[in-house]
Amino acid sequence: MTLRIGAGAGFAGDRIAPARDLAERGRLDFIAFECLAERTLAYGHLQRAADPDKGFHTALDKRLGAVLPACVQHGTTIVTNMGVANPRAAGHAAQALAQRLGLKIRIAVVTGDDVTTQVNGDTWLPEMGKTLREHGQRVVGANAYLGIDALLPALDEQPHLVITGRVADPSLFLAPLVHRLGWARDDWARLGAGTAVGHLLECSMQVTGGYFADPPHKMVPNIAQLGFPLAEVAADGSAVITKLDGTGGLVSELTVKEQLMYEVHDPAAYLTPDVAADFSTARIAQVGADRVAVRGVGGRERPRQLKAIVGFDGGFLVEGEISYAGPGAAARAQLAAEIVRERMAQVHGNTEPLRLDLIGLNALHGTAMNGLPAHAALCTDVRLRAALRTPSRAMAENLLEEVESLWLGGPAGGGGYRGHITPSVTTQPMYVDREAIALNIEVLTS
């Protein structure tokens, strides 16, 4: 038996048309939409706090509306974490959407990832080496990374659509494999192999050439029209990664190898809620045009605890920019940065870290490199960016005023000021016991 599963999204802002194409032409058993990052989740908690009917993916209607008719027609089950911080509200929104489309569907809503009530001042934040109380920021929400244990009971309900909150990305793909192919919960080798499939698909078009192109060394055909990937998975866990005919991009040994190692610290122990997957034994081979076989992935027993993410109110993020042009632009922009730094400290008493970048001159390496590069003197067009995260709205406004005042109070040739202030969140990981999770499956019908 071979199962066909596709990627419907790799992040909250992913393209929609390739998912519709997969739903219509992919002959899929399942399609998974991975739309949830850590900060997306924290912002979801803020939205839910402001309105109890919000806090789920704002584009849920648009994404599901593009694929639901075809998925119902072809018997494709949708699995998604678009529930974000409010899966129940997302379930009801999907129910209303199906009714508007005239579709009769079953929706399984999975809850239990929200562990906000389990955090307190003594909760340990391992990456910071301090307690939550010592960290001092206000908690907006906390969620555990659930795995297939949460999804399999939902799939047992034979739904058209499964909506979750925080589930580990590869688990969205692994659960359908375990459910349909009948894998045991402790068959670590197959669970590792299925996790590799999920990891390869979870970032959508990265494995079909996106985030891969680097001309002239790595060329991707028709990159403006990348197709989303799908996997043909056998009962033993081996798989072929491919894409639909006629779509842009490519699936090659290199795209698969790059994605397999993406965000992986230890290829021999890729930890998920379901398994410690071993990618180090993977065998990857091109077996046809845009067809790459993945075999030999292993696995060991899953971790005893679950990772969780705590979202904090990060205050305000303020960014102000101004450009300098003409000979000596970099030196004038550097002088402008020094003016802003001095005035924010001495006039306004700012003690928060202030980021000052000359965009175009090692701005991406600003925390790793000191001073101006050798070619700075030749630069005739540069933009100063000043950024600050602060709990004080007044301090945020001070920064914008200082950058804007450079028009007349700074070096020659400044112009094109732009500034904005946005609410900010920060996140930190923690760990929770599996036994502390209270799972619940709610079934809705349209």
DODOKE-516997 format. One record per residue (C-alpha): residue number from 1; residue in one letter; x, y, z. Coordinates in nm, 3 decimals, decimal comma, padded with zeros to 5 digits, always signed. Example, Ala and Ser with C-alpha at 12.3 -4.5 7.8 and 13.67 -1.06 7.14 Angstrom:
{node 1; 'A'; {+01,230; -00,450; +00,780}} {node 2; 'S'; {+01,367; -00,106; +00,714}} 
This chain:
{node 1; 'M'; {+00,000; +00,000; +00,000}} {node 2; 'T'; {+00,125; +00,348; -00,088}} {node 3; 'L'; {-00,012; +00,662; +00,073}} {node 4; 'R'; {-00,002; +01,001; -00,100}} {node 5; 'I'; {+00,033; +01,306; +00,125}} {node 6; 'G'; {+00,097; +01,665; +00,024}} {node 7; 'A'; {+00,202; +01,996; +00,176}} {node 8; 'G'; {-00,066; +02,266; +00,170}} {node 9; 'A'; {+00,138; +02,535; +00,345}} {node 10; 'G'; {+00,478; +02,575; +00,505}} {node 11; 'F'; {+00,414; +02,891; +00,708}} {node 12; 'A'; {+00,139; +03,139; +00,786}} {node 13; 'G'; {+00,202; +03,354; +00,479}} {node 14; 'D'; {+00,256; +03,078; +00,223}} {node 15; 'R'; {+00,104; +03,079; -00,126}} {node 16; 'I'; {-00,243; +02,938; -00,175}} {node 17; 'A'; {-00,263; +02,849; -00,546}} {node 18; 'P'; {-00,014; +02,557; -00,526}} {node 19; 'A'; {-00,223; +02,398; -00,248}} {node 20; 'R'; {-00,535; +02,425; -00,462}} {node 21; 'D'; {-00,346; +02,261; -00,748}} {node 22; 'L'; {-00,241; +01,972; -00,522}} {node 23; 'A'; {-00,597; +01,929; -00,394}} {node 24; 'E'; {-00,735; +01,922; -00,746}} {node 25; 'R'; {-00,472; +01,715; -00,929}} {node 26; 'G'; {-00,267; +01,540; -00,662}} {node 27; 'R'; {-00,487; +01,233; -00,599}} {node 28; 'L'; {-00,396; +01,280; -00,232}} {node 29; 'D'; {-00,505; +01,080; +00,067}} {node 30; 'F'; {-00,403; +01,365; +00,299}} {node 31; 'I'; {-00,288; +01,724; +00,276}} {node 32; 'A'; {-00,131; +01,903; +00,574}} {node 33; 'F'; {-00,118; +02,278; +00,631}} {node 34; 'E'; {+00,165; +02,385; +00,862}} {node 35; 'C'; {+00,096; +02,751; +00,945}} {node 36; 'L'; {+00,219; +02,801; +01,300}} {node 37; 'A'; {+00,543; +02,955; +01,426}} {node 38; 'E'; {+00,627; +03,044; +01,785}} {node 39; 'R'; {+00,556; +03,415; +01,752}} {node 40; 'T'; {+00,246; +03,345; +01,544}} {node 41; 'L'; {+00,120; +03,150; +01,842}} {node 42; 'A'; {+00,204; +03,426; +02,091}} {node 43; 'Y'; {+00,025; +03,684; +01,878}} {node 44; 'G'; {-00,269; +03,444; +01,861}} {node 45; 'H'; {-00,293; +03,451; +02,240}} {node 46; 'L'; {-00,299; +03,830; +02,233}} {node 47; 'Q'; {-00,577; +03,827; +01,973}} {node 48; 'R'; {-00,779; +03,576; +02,173}} {node 49; 'A'; {-00,740; +03,786; +02,489}} {node 50; 'A'; {-00,884; +04,084; +02,302}} {node 51; 'D'; {-01,166; +03,882; +02,141}} {node 52; 'P'; {-01,260; +03,526; +02,252}} {node 53; 'D'; {-01,371; +03,447; +01,896}} {node 54; 'K'; {-01,028; +03,529; +01,752}} {node 55; 'G'; {-00,681; +03,386; +01,795}} {node 56; 'F'; {-00,680; +03,141; +01,504}} {node 57; 'H'; {-00,521; +03,179; +01,159}} {node 58; 'T'; {-00,663; +03,495; +01,003}} {node 59; 'A'; {-00,651; +03,343; +00,654}} {node 60; 'L'; {-00,829; +03,021; +00,753}} {node 61; 'D'; {-01,131; +03,093; +00,533}} {node 62; 'K'; {-00,913; +03,181; +00,237}} {node 63; 'R'; {-00,689; +02,875; +00,266}} {node 64; 'L'; {-00,957; +02,618; +00,340}} {node 65; 'G'; {-01,197; +02,773; +00,092}} {node 66; 'A'; {-00,940; +02,714; -00,183}} {node 67; 'V'; {-00,910; +02,340; -00,118}} {node 68; 'L'; {-01,220; +02,214; +00,064}} {node 69; 'P'; {-01,438; +02,147; -00,243}} {node 70; 'A'; {-01,166; +01,945; -00,417}} {node 71; 'C'; {-01,065; +01,763; -00,098}} {node 72; 'V'; {-01,424; +01,657; -00,029}} {node 73; 'Q'; {-01,467; +01,550; -00,391}} {node 74; 'H'; {-01,149; +01,340; -00,396}} {node 75; 'G'; {-01,162; +01,204; -00,041}} {node 76; 'T'; {-00,856; +01,396; +00,080}} {node 77; 'T'; {-00,836; +01,455; +00,453}} {node 78; 'I'; {-00,700; +01,793; +00,565}} {node 79; 'V'; {-00,482; +01,822; +00,877}} {node 80; 'T'; {-00,381; +02,168; +00,996}} {node 81; 'N'; {-00,257; +02,367; +01,293}} {node 82; 'M'; {-00,444; +02,680; +01,181}} {node 83; 'G'; {-00,627; +02,666; +01,514}} {node 84; 'V'; {-00,325; +02,856; +01,658}} {node 85; 'A'; {-00,432; +02,974; +02,008}} {node 86; 'N'; {-00,804; +02,906; +01,960}} {node 87; 'P'; {-00,872; +02,573; +01,784}} {node 88; 'R'; {-01,238; +02,565; +01,890}} {node 89; 'A'; {-01,309; +02,901; +01,731}} {node 90; 'A'; {-01,121; +02,784; +01,420}} {node 91; 'G'; {-01,338; +02,473; +01,409}} {node 92; 'H'; {-01,655; +02,679; +01,420}} {node 93; 'A'; {-01,519; +02,912; +01,152}} {node 94; 'A'; {-01,445; +02,612; +00,929}} {node 95; 'Q'; {-01,792; +02,476; +01,000}} {node 96; 'A'; {-01,949; +02,805; +00,888}} {node 97; 'L'; {-01,728; +02,810; +00,578}} {node 98; 'A'; {-01,836; +02,459; +00,479}} {node 99; 'Q'; {-02,200; +02,557; +00,522}} {node 100; 'R'; {-02,152; +02,859; +00,295}} {node 101; 'L'; {-01,989; +02,633; +00,036}} {node 102; 'G'; {-02,275; +02,382; +00,064}} {node 103; 'L'; {-02,044; +02,104; +00,186}} {node 104; 'K'; {-02,133; +01,837; +00,441}} {node 105; 'I'; {-01,818; +01,763; +00,637}} {node 106; 'R'; {-01,693; +01,637; +00,973}} {node 107; 'I'; {-01,440; +01,847; +01,159}} {node 108; 'A'; {-01,229; +01,711; +01,445}} {node 109; 'V'; {-01,096; +01,984; +01,674}} {node 110; 'V'; {-00,797; +01,889; +01,891}} {node 111; 'T'; {-00,729; +02,082; +02,213}} {node 112; 'G'; {-00,495; +02,023; +02,503}} {node 113; 'D'; {-00,178; +02,195; +02,387}} {node 114; 'D'; {-00,255; +02,510; +02,591}} {node 115; 'V'; {-00,063; +02,474; +02,918}} {node 116; 'T'; {-00,079; +02,838; +03,025}} {node 117; 'T'; {-00,233; +02,745; +03,360}} {node 118; 'Q'; {+00,063; +02,518; +03,434}} {node 119; 'V'; {+00,327; +02,791; +03,429}} {node 120; 'N'; {+00,410; +02,999; +03,735}} {node 121; 'G'; {+00,687; +03,208; +03,875}} {node 122; 'D'; {+00,899; +02,900; +03,950}} {node 123; 'T'; {+00,876; +02,763; +03,593}} {node 124; 'W'; {+01,229; +02,707; +03,465}} {node 125; 'L'; {+01,335; +02,859; +03,131}} {node 126; 'P'; {+01,634; +02,642; +03,032}} {node 127; 'E'; {+01,774; +02,856; +02,752}} {node 128; 'M'; {+01,783; +03,162; +02,979}} {node 129; 'G'; {+01,897; +02,974; +03,289}} {node 130; 'K'; {+01,641; +03,150; +03,506}} {node 131; 'T'; {+01,286; +03,118; +03,631}} {node 132; 'L'; {+00,988; +03,285; +03,480}} {node 133; 'R'; {+00,974; +03,518; +03,779}} {node 134; 'E'; {+01,336; +03,619; +03,726}} {node 135; 'H'; {+01,268; +03,679; +03,357}} {node 136; 'G'; {+01,006; +03,932; +03,456}} {node 137; 'Q'; {+00,801; +03,963; +03,137}} {node 138; 'R'; {+00,424; +03,909; +03,135}} {node 139; 'V'; {+00,313; +03,568; +03,003}} {node 140; 'V'; {+00,053; +03,580; +02,726}} {node 141; 'G'; {+00,027; +03,203; +02,679}} {node 142; 'A'; {+00,210; +02,870; +02,683}} {node 143; 'N'; {+00,163; +02,568; +02,459}} {node 144; 'A'; {+00,309; +02,219; +02,447}} {node 145; 'Y'; {+00,425; +02,065; +02,120}} {node 146; 'L'; {+00,183; +01,775; +02,081}} {node 147; 'G'; {+00,249; +01,476; +01,860}} {node 148; 'I'; {+00,063; +01,190; +01,699}} {node 149; 'D'; {-00,093; +01,092; +02,033}} {node 150; 'A'; {-00,316; +01,397; +01,994}} {node 151; 'L'; {-00,392; +01,350; +01,625}} {node 152; 'L'; {-00,463; +00,978; +01,598}} {node 153; 'P'; {-00,786; +00,989; +01,806}} {node 154; 'A'; {-00,902; +01,273; +01,584}} {node 155; 'L'; {-00,830; +01,072; +01,268}} {node 156; 'D'; {-01,022; +00,780; +01,418}} {node 157; 'E'; {-01,333; +01,001; +01,388}} {node 158; 'Q'; {-01,301; +00,978; +01,007}} {node 159; 'P'; {-01,312; +01,356; +00,961}} {node 160; 'H'; {-01,272; +01,559; +00,646}} {node 161; 'L'; {-01,072; +01,813; +00,843}} {node 162; 'V'; {-00,857; +01,804; +01,159}} {node 163; 'I'; {-00,780; +02,138; +01,326}} {node 164; 'T'; {-00,520; +02,167; +01,600}} {node 165; 'G'; {-00,319; +02,426; +01,786}} {node 166; 'R'; {+00,051; +02,367; +01,858}} {node 167; 'V'; {+00,145; +02,029; +01,715}} {node 168; 'A'; {+00,503; +01,956; +01,612}} {node 169; 'D'; {+00,538; +02,024; +01,240}} {node 170; 'P'; {+00,635; +01,672; +01,122}} {node 171; 'S'; {+00,364; +01,517; +01,341}} {node 172; 'L'; {+00,099; +01,672; +01,113}} {node 173; 'F'; {+00,230; +01,439; +00,841}} {node 174; 'L'; {+00,335; +01,144; +01,057}} {node 175; 'A'; {-00,008; +01,092; +01,216}} {node 176; 'P'; {-00,182; +01,022; +00,882}} {node 177; 'L'; {+00,092; +00,770; +00,796}} {node 178; 'V'; {+00,057; +00,588; +01,128}} {node 179; 'H'; {-00,321; +00,595; +01,103}} {node 180; 'R'; {-00,352; +00,470; +00,744}} {node 181; 'L'; {-00,050; +00,237; +00,726}} {node 182; 'G'; {-00,111; +00,079; +01,065}} {node 183; 'W'; {+00,227; +00,149; +01,224}} {node 184; 'A'; {+00,274; +00,068; +01,593}} {node 185; 'R'; {+00,326; +00,360; +01,832}} {node 186; 'D'; {+00,663; +00,215; +01,934}} {node 187; 'D'; {+00,789; +00,115; +01,589}} {node 188; 'W'; {+01,067; +00,368; +01,620}} {node 189; 'A'; {+01,225; +00,294; +01,282}} {node 190; 'R'; {+00,904; +00,358; +01,090}} {node 191; 'L'; {+00,817; +00,657; +01,308}} {node 192; 'G'; {+01,161; +00,798; +01,231}} {node 193; 'A'; {+01,109; +00,739; +00,860}} {node 194; 'G'; {+00,767; +00,904; +00,871}} {node 195; 'T'; {+00,911; +01,197; +01,062}} {node 196; 'A'; {+01,166; +01,244; +00,784}} {node 197; 'V'; {+00,880; +01,260; +00,534}} {node 198; 'G'; {+00,707; +01,520; +00,748}} {node 199; 'H'; {+01,025; +01,721; +00,787}} {node 200; 'L'; {+01,079; +01,718; +00,409}} {node 201; 'L'; {+00,725; +01,838; +00,336}} {node 202; 'E'; {+00,660; +02,074; +00,627}} {node 203; 'C'; {+00,827; +02,376; +00,463}} {node 204; 'S'; {+00,632; +02,330; +00,138}} {node 205; 'M'; {+00,827; +02,463; -00,159}} {node 206; 'Q'; {+01,167; +02,465; +00,010}} {node 207; 'V'; {+01,206; +02,105; -00,109}} {node 208; 'T'; {+01,088; +02,194; -00,461}} {node 209; 'G'; {+01,352; +02,462; -00,511}} {node 210; 'G'; {+01,253; +02,751; -00,287}} {node 211; 'Y'; {+01,523; +02,871; -00,047}} {node 212; 'F'; {+01,756; +02,660; -00,261}} {node 213; 'A'; {+01,824; +02,875; -00,565}} {node 214; 'D'; {+02,169; +03,036; -00,578}} {node 215; 'P'; {+02,252; +03,140; -00,934}} {node 216; 'P'; {+02,464; +03,054; -01,118}} {node 217; 'H'; {+02,556; +02,758; -00,897}} {node 218; 'K'; {+02,209; +02,620; -00,826}} {node 219; 'M'; {+01,951; +02,704; -01,088}} {node 220; 'V'; {+01,579; +02,636; -01,040}} {node 221; 'P'; {+01,353; +02,623; -01,348}} {node 222; 'N'; {+01,041; +02,839; -01,350}} {node 223; 'I'; {+01,105; +02,945; -00,990}} {node 224; 'A'; {+00,825; +03,205; -00,999}} {node 225; 'Q'; {+00,571; +02,922; -01,024}} {node 226; 'L'; {+00,699; +02,670; -00,770}} {node 227; 'G'; {+00,478; +02,371; -00,703}} {node 228; 'F'; {+00,420; +02,228; -00,358}} {node 229; 'P'; {+00,563; +01,882; -00,280}} {node 230; 'L'; {+00,395; +01,552; -00,212}} {node 231; 'A'; {+00,524; +01,218; -00,090}} {node 232; 'E'; {+00,439; +00,865; -00,193}} {node 233; 'V'; {+00,496; +00,664; +00,125}} {node 234; 'A'; {+00,520; +00,284; +00,141}} {node 235; 'A'; {+00,423; +00,066; +00,435}} {node 236; 'D'; {+00,789; +00,021; +00,534}} {node 237; 'G'; {+00,838; +00,398; +00,564}} {node 238; 'S'; {+01,036; +00,446; +00,245}} {node 239; 'A'; {+00,911; +00,735; +00,035}} {node 240; 'V'; {+00,941; +00,920; -00,293}} {node 241; 'I'; {+00,934; +01,300; -00,277}} {node 242; 'T'; {+00,792; +01,459; -00,590}} {node 243; 'K'; {+00,568; +01,735; -00,726}} {node 244; 'L'; {+00,295; +01,770; -00,984}} {node 245; 'D'; {+00,378; +01,775; -01,354}} {node 246; 'G'; {+00,369; +02,119; -01,507}} {node 247; 'T'; {+00,463; +02,305; -01,189}} {node 248; 'G'; {+00,777; +02,512; -01,146}} {node 249; 'G'; {+01,083; +02,415; -00,946}} {node 250; 'L'; {+01,259; +02,085; -00,910}} {node 251; 'V'; {+01,291; +01,793; -00,672}} {node 252; 'S'; {+01,650; +01,671; -00,672}} {node 253; 'E'; {+01,893; +01,495; -00,443}} {node 254; 'L'; {+02,030; +01,835; -00,345}} {node 255; 'T'; {+01,694; +01,997; -00,264}} {node 256; 'V'; {+01,601; +01,694; -00,054}} {node 257; 'K'; {+01,935; +01,680; +00,127}} {node 258; 'E'; {+01,926; +02,050; +00,206}} {node 259; 'Q'; {+01,573; +02,029; +00,344}} {node 260; 'L'; {+01,649; +01,713; +00,541}} {node 261; 'M'; {+01,922; +01,902; +00,728}} {node 262; 'Y'; {+01,721; +02,224; +00,764}} {node 263; 'E'; {+01,697; +02,332; +01,129}} {node 264; 'V'; {+01,846; +02,001; +01,244}} {node 265; 'H'; {+02,109; +02,024; +01,518}} {node 266; 'D'; {+02,188; +01,653; +01,544}} {node 267; 'P'; {+02,101; +01,441; +01,238}} {node 268; 'A'; {+02,132; +01,125; +01,448}} {node 269; 'A'; {+01,883; +01,246; +01,709}} {node 270; 'Y'; {+01,617; +01,476; +01,567}} {node 271; 'L'; {+01,385; +01,504; +01,867}} {node 272; 'T'; {+01,009; +01,525; +01,822}} {node 273; 'P'; {+00,720; +01,433; +02,053}} {node 274; 'D'; {+00,695; +01,102; +01,868}} {node 275; 'V'; {+01,048; +00,972; +01,818}} {node 276; 'A'; {+01,417; +01,053; +01,821}} {node 277; 'A'; {+01,460; +01,028; +01,444}} {node 278; 'D'; {+01,795; +00,926; +01,299}} {node 279; 'F'; {+01,853; +01,100; +00,965}} {node 280; 'S'; {+02,223; +01,005; +00,960}} {node 281; 'T'; {+02,144; +00,669; +00,799}} {node 282; 'A'; {+01,923; +00,812; +00,523}} {node 283; 'R'; {+01,984; +00,700; +00,166}} {node 284; 'I'; {+01,870; +00,952; -00,095}} {node 285; 'A'; {+01,860; +00,877; -00,466}} {node 286; 'Q'; {+01,713; +01,034; -00,779}} {node 287; 'V'; {+01,475; +00,778; -00,929}} {node 288; 'G'; {+01,315; +00,988; -01,201}} {node 289; 'A'; {+01,245; +01,342; -01,313}} {node 290; 'D'; {+01,149; +01,535; -00,998}} {node 291; 'R'; {+01,135; +01,207; -00,806}} {node 292; 'V'; {+01,373; +01,139; -00,514}} {node 293; 'A'; {+01,361; +00,824; -00,304}} {node 294; 'V'; {+01,429; +00,847; +00,069}} {node 295; 'R'; {+01,511; +00,522; +00,251}} {node 296; 'G'; {+01,701; +00,399; +00,552}} {node 297; 'V'; {+01,593; +00,656; +00,811}} {node 298; 'G'; {+01,582; +00,512; +01,162}} {node 299; 'G'; {+01,464; +00,611; +01,505}} {node 300; 'R'; {+01,485; +00,554; +01,877}} {node 301; 'E'; {+01,249; +00,592; +02,170}} {node 302; 'R'; {+01,075; +00,928; +02,198}} {node 303; 'P'; {+01,174; +01,189; +02,461}} {node 304; 'R'; {+01,014; +01,153; +02,804}} {node 305; 'Q'; {+00,902; +01,515; +02,819}} {node 306; 'L'; {+00,735; +01,747; +02,572}} {node 307; 'K'; {+00,880; +02,076; +02,466}} {node 308; 'A'; {+00,655; +02,376; +02,527}} {node 309; 'I'; {+00,679; +02,737; +02,420}} {node 310; 'V'; {+00,600; +03,032; +02,647}} {node 311; 'G'; {+00,494; +03,358; +02,482}} {node 312; 'F'; {+00,562; +03,689; +02,654}} {node 313; 'D'; {+00,440; +04,042; +02,602}} {node 314; 'G'; {+00,750; +04,200; +02,451}} {node 315; 'G'; {+00,626; +04,557; +02,474}} {node 316; 'F'; {+00,676; +04,765; +02,160}} {node 317; 'L'; {+00,905; +04,716; +01,863}} {node 318; 'V'; {+00,997; +05,047; +01,705}} {node 319; 'E'; {+01,187; +05,092; +01,379}} {node 320; 'G'; {+01,297; +05,418; +01,221}} {node 321; 'E'; {+01,486; +05,459; +00,895}} {node 322; 'I'; {+01,649; +05,738; +00,697}} {node 323; 'S'; {+01,868; +05,729; +00,385}} {node 324; 'Y'; {+02,193; +05,900; +00,288}} {node 325; 'A'; {+02,310; +05,939; -00,070}} {node 326; 'G'; {+02,610; +06,070; -00,256}} {node 327; 'P'; {+02,985; +06,054; -00,189}} {node 328; 'G'; {+03,066; +05,967; +00,173}} {node 329; 'A'; {+02,716; +05,834; +00,235}} {node 330; 'A'; {+02,836; +05,555; +00,466}} {node 331; 'A'; {+03,039; +05,789; +00,684}} {node 332; 'R'; {+02,747; +06,030; +00,716}} {node 333; 'A'; {+02,509; +05,746; +00,800}} {node 334; 'Q'; {+02,755; +05,624; +01,063}} {node 335; 'L'; {+02,764; +05,973; +01,214}} {node 336; 'A'; {+02,383; +05,978; +01,217}} {node 337; 'A'; {+02,382; +05,648; +01,404}} {node 338; 'E'; {+02,619; +05,788; +01,665}} {node 339; 'I'; {+02,392; +06,091; +01,713}} {node 340; 'V'; {+02,088; +05,868; +01,769}} {node 341; 'R'; {+02,277; +05,643; +02,012}} {node 342; 'E'; {+02,406; +05,935; +02,217}} {node 343; 'R'; {+02,076; +06,121; +02,234}} {node 344; 'M'; {+01,870; +05,811; +02,321}} {node 345; 'A'; {+02,102; +05,742; +02,616}} {node 346; 'Q'; {+02,179; +06,091; +02,740}} {node 347; 'V'; {+01,860; +06,283; +02,657}} {node 348; 'H'; {+01,599; +06,009; +02,700}} {node 349; 'G'; {+01,769; +05,774; +02,944}} {node 350; 'N'; {+01,719; +05,464; +02,732}} {node 351; 'T'; {+01,881; +05,153; +02,881}} {node 352; 'E'; {+01,734; +04,891; +02,642}} {node 353; 'P'; {+01,958; +04,745; +02,366}} {node 354; 'L'; {+01,946; +04,974; +02,063}} {node 355; 'R'; {+02,012; +04,825; +01,720}} {node 356; 'L'; {+02,165; +05,059; +01,462}} {node 357; 'D'; {+02,234; +04,916; +01,116}} {node 358; 'L'; {+02,360; +05,065; +00,794}} {node 359; 'I'; {+02,150; +04,869; +00,549}} {node 360; 'G'; {+02,371; +04,767; +00,260}} {node 361; 'L'; {+02,687; +04,757; +00,472}} {node 362; 'N'; {+02,690; +04,429; +00,663}} {node 363; 'A'; {+02,350; +04,501; +00,821}} {node 364; 'L'; {+02,272; +04,129; +00,836}} {node 365; 'H'; {+02,602; +04,069; +01,016}} {node 366; 'G'; {+02,566; +04,362; +01,252}} {node 367; 'T'; {+02,597; +04,152; +01,566}} {node 368; 'A'; {+02,899; +03,963; +01,437}} {node 369; 'M'; {+03,112; +04,232; +01,270}} {node 370; 'N'; {+03,256; +04,558; +01,396}} {node 371; 'G'; {+03,319; +04,877; +01,205}} {node 372; 'L'; {+03,257; +04,962; +00,842}} {node 373; 'P'; {+03,372; +04,729; +00,563}} {node 374; 'A'; {+03,657; +04,826; +00,337}} {node 375; 'H'; {+03,428; +04,923; +00,052}} {node 376; 'A'; {+03,228; +05,166; +00,269}} {node 377; 'A'; {+03,408; +05,469; +00,128}} {node 378; 'L'; {+03,286; +05,378; -00,219}} {node 379; 'C'; {+02,925; +05,349; -00,113}} {node 380; 'T'; {+02,700; +05,629; -00,238}} {node 381; 'D'; {+02,364; +05,499; -00,117}} {node 382; 'V'; {+02,296; +05,364; +00,232}} {node 383; 'R'; {+02,005; +05,356; +00,474}} {node 384; 'L'; {+02,026; +05,388; +00,852}} {node 385; 'R'; {+01,790; +05,164; +01,047}} {node 386; 'A'; {+01,738; +05,217; +01,419}} {node 387; 'A'; {+01,541; +04,955; +01,613}} {node 388; 'L'; {+01,444; +04,916; +01,976}} {node 389; 'R'; {+01,229; +04,680; +02,181}} {node 390; 'T'; {+01,092; +04,860; +02,484}} {node 391; 'P'; {+00,802; +04,829; +02,730}} {node 392; 'S'; {+00,749; +05,206; +02,706}} {node 393; 'R'; {+00,543; +05,354; +02,425}} {node 394; 'A'; {+00,691; +05,694; +02,509}} {node 395; 'M'; {+01,046; +05,562; +02,465}} {node 396; 'A'; {+00,945; +05,409; +02,131}} {node 397; 'E'; {+00,815; +05,747; +02,018}} {node 398; 'N'; {+01,139; +05,909; +02,135}} {node 399; 'L'; {+01,338; +05,693; +01,896}} {node 400; 'L'; {+01,118; +05,783; +01,599}} {node 401; 'E'; {+01,149; +06,150; +01,684}} {node 402; 'E'; {+01,527; +06,125; +01,703}} {node 403; 'V'; {+01,556; +05,952; +01,366}} {node 404; 'E'; {+01,315; +06,194; +01,199}} {node 405; 'S'; {+01,500; +06,493; +01,347}} {node 406; 'L'; {+01,810; +06,386; +01,154}} {node 407; 'W'; {+01,651; +06,551; +00,854}} {node 408; 'L'; {+01,769; +06,887; +00,988}} {node 409; 'G'; {+01,981; +06,794; +01,289}} {node 410; 'G'; {+02,203; +06,530; +01,135}} {node 411; 'P'; {+02,461; +06,489; +00,858}} {node 412; 'A'; {+02,410; +06,624; +00,508}} {node 413; 'G'; {+02,200; +06,445; +00,251}} {node 414; 'G'; {+01,951; +06,262; +00,472}} {node 415; 'G'; {+01,600; +06,190; +00,350}} {node 416; 'G'; {+01,327; +05,934; +00,302}} {node 417; 'Y'; {+01,238; +05,897; +00,669}} {node 418; 'R'; {+01,003; +05,612; +00,767}} {node 419; 'G'; {+00,905; +05,486; +01,111}} {node 420; 'H'; {+00,654; +05,261; +01,282}} {node 421; 'I'; {+00,570; +05,111; +01,621}} {node 422; 'T'; {+00,415; +04,765; +01,657}} {node 423; 'P'; {+00,319; +04,545; +01,952}} {node 424; 'S'; {+00,587; +04,286; +02,018}} {node 425; 'V'; {+00,611; +03,935; +02,162}} {node 426; 'T'; {+00,903; +03,718; +02,268}} {node 427; 'T'; {+00,917; +03,342; +02,327}} {node 428; 'Q'; {+01,113; +03,096; +02,539}} {node 429; 'P'; {+01,105; +02,714; +02,548}} {node 430; 'M'; {+01,033; +02,501; +02,853}} {node 431; 'Y'; {+00,944; +02,135; +02,917}} {node 432; 'V'; {+00,631; +01,967; +03,049}} {node 433; 'D'; {+00,548; +01,611; +03,147}} {node 434; 'R'; {+00,334; +01,417; +02,903}} {node 435; 'E'; {+00,100; +01,322; +03,184}} {node 436; 'A'; {+00,017; +01,690; +03,235}} {node 437; 'I'; {-00,155; +01,713; +02,895}} {node 438; 'A'; {-00,534; +01,684; +02,893}} {node 439; 'L'; {-00,634; +01,604; +02,535}} {node 440; 'N'; {-00,983; +01,658; +02,399}} {node 441; 'I'; {-01,141; +01,584; +02,061}} {node 442; 'E'; {-01,456; +01,771; +01,961}} {node 443; 'V'; {-01,637; +01,673; +01,641}} {node 444; 'L'; {-01,836; +01,933; +01,447}} {node 445; 'T'; {-02,053; +01,875; +01,142}} {node 446; 'S'; {-02,171; +02,118; +00,879}} 
